[in-house]
Amino acid sequence: MLATTKRSKGRRANQKQVNRQEIIDAANRLLANGGPAEITVRRIVRETTLASGTFYNYFRSLDDLLETIAVEAFDRFCETLNELERDAASFEEFVLAAFTAFFRFSLQERQRMNDIGAPQHARAQTRISQEIFDYVSCAPEESAIPKSQFSNIAAIAIGMTKELAASNPIANLNQADALAAFASAVFIGSIDALERQPKVTSIDA
C-alpha cells in the first residue's frame, strides 16, 4: 500500500511538471508569434490542453510566469558559460568566448526578453552581467596583478560590455562578434598593460 501511494504521488508530481512546462511553452509561442500584446492568462491557457482556471495552480500570476521565462533564459546562458570555461584552452580564449556568448545572447534573446517586460528583462540582464563578472574576475594563478586590481578591471570591462550592448543595437552575428572582440581586447589589453608595469600597486593599499 505504501509503495502504491509513493508511485501515485510521483505520477502526480510528474504530471504537474508537464502541465507547468506546457504553460511555459504556450507563453513562449505567443511571445514569438505576437509579442507581449498576446500575453494574457486566458490566451495562454487556450494554447494548452489544460482546463480553464488551472493556470493559478502552477503560477501565482502572469508576472510570475514571465519571471520564470526570464530565469530560464539566464539558466541557458549559465550553461553556455560553464561549457566555455570547461573547453577553453586559456584564460584569454575563455574571455573572448564569454564576451562572444554575451553579445550573441543579446542578439538572439533581446526581442523575446524585451517582450516579457522591463522588470523581468532588467533582472535577467543584471544576473547575466554578474555571472560573467564572477567568471572573468578570477585572476589566473600566473597573473602578477593583485586580485583586487584584477577584479576592478573585470568590473570596468563588464560595465563597458553592458553599455556597448545597450548603445549598439546588434543586428547580426558579425556585429555581435565584432563587439565581443573589442571588449575582449580592451580587457586583456588592460591586464597586459598592468602586468608590464615595474610594480603593480593595489588601490586598496
Secondary structure, 3 states (H helix, E strand, C coil): CHHHHHHHHHHHHHHHHHHHHHHHHHHHHHHHHHCHHHCCHHHHHHCCCCCCCCHHHCCCCHHHHHHHHHHHHHHHHHHHHHHHHHHCCCHHHHHHHHHHHHHHHHHHHHHHHHHCCHHHHHHHHHHHHHHHHHHHCCCCCCCCCCHHHHHHHHHHHHHHHHHHHHHCCCCCHHHHHHHHHHHHHHHHHHHHHHHHCCCCCCCCC
